Amino acid sequence: MSGKKYLLALDQGTTSSRAIVFDAKGAVKAKAQAEYGQIYPREGWVEHDPLEIYSSQVGVVSEALARAGLMRNDIAAVGVTNQRETTVVWEKSTGKPVYNAIVWQCRRTAEACDALKAAGLEKTVYEKTGLPIDAYFSATKLAWILDNADGARAAAERGELLFGTVDTYLMWKLSSGAIFATDYTNASRTMLFNIHTLEWDDELLKLFRIPRSMLPEVKPSGCIFGHTDEAAFGARIPIAGVAGDQQAALFGQRCYSVGDVKNTFGTGCFLLMNTGKTAVASKHGLITTLAAGTGKPDYALEGSVFVGGAVVQWLRDGLRMIRNAAETERYASKVDDTLGVYIVPAFVGLGAPYWDAYARGTVTGLTRGATKEHFIRAALESIVYQVNDVLCAMKKDCGAEAARLAVDGGASANGFLMQFTADITGAEVVRPAVVETTALGAALLAGLTVGLVDPSELESPRNCADVFRPSMSADKRERLLGGWADAVARARGNRT
């Protein structure tokens, strides 16, 4: 590895593929991004072309390396992070997908999931996987492909087909079929993997009618998965770090200790809390999942907020109150409060901890004195209240309050939003200097595995750029939270 001082992260997301070059200290040297097509065959169905995913990912690698002034042989290791749950099935002999990738957002198997719940199987699935039965996860997507793509089930039974989440498919392609593997974090999102035994579960495979021969080998997030093929990639480089996007962000945020929490402020919000070697069974609407690491994985609790930054998009595109997201900070700071206005952005129901598909968007507290500024501030505050609801659920499940909240995602650039987060949650909010935390997590895993990254780097506070500390009085905080609880009850039709 002499002379190889750089790490390459492949960040394969839901709408774009990205490549980022990092140095051994975790600093970004160059990056490139390319969007690719979204396919909507029917209402509620979402697909991707696996071949387009791969070609877009390879294309941005060339672009990022060119911008960095580097060759492929300058790269010490590759890390991969990916959209989770998205399901790909391809022919073992040719690599040809038998159907488009079914994306995590796709709801085509919702009725199948309802049938499994009606059969009383939810407890069994949750105890093994930490997941509720839902179309979100991979198992029913895979079963649908086998049942609906021409000849797929028979071919799978003959051992001719392979299944993988996007990380597995990318590695298989990059290695010309030499790597057929995934990591613990991605396996834990399939609804087929037992997070306690760390193995594919025979009972679940039978339940979903999945041949074991289709399944990749499961490895730690930080390990040598294999090497890229020179003919396919231009050089033979170890792929040494793999993690699903939210777990990669947890690692990139250096949340390695029990109780460490991160939140990604994106279109939605994703909160993960490291619970160490204890798999906490949530009684408050959270998911139990696996965290990324270089050995036996820690466990984590996860809560998802459906509408985070999407409420700002609504202000911009639907209501035309703003021209761009950056304007919200200025407008919100012009008023001292919302004048009692609350917005519950339950456009598609409410996620954790409510899981109420029937809740709908609601505005309460409107008076004649309310202005655009009050409305915009209420929209931003709604994001924070939802995040706080998840943190409160984590506290109830774990018995510990988060003193520090690591943040990332596009909306974390909003200073008003971050200060209000600190005030409402009571936690110290830490915004990183390197905002590419998802890609950074994959790069750090790879760098640790090949020895390029010194483990002491993981303890370094160098990635902390801004700290927002609580400054609101307890009385005011409780009053605001009481108003939010009332607004949520109205959005849910007073269901509890």
Order of alpha helices (4+ residues) and beta strands (2+ residues): beta-beta-beta-beta-alpha-beta-beta-beta-alpha-alpha-alpha-alpha-beta-alpha-beta-alpha-beta-beta-alpha-beta-beta-alpha-beta-alpha-beta-beta-beta-beta-alpha-alpha-beta-beta-alpha-beta-alpha-beta-alpha-beta-alpha
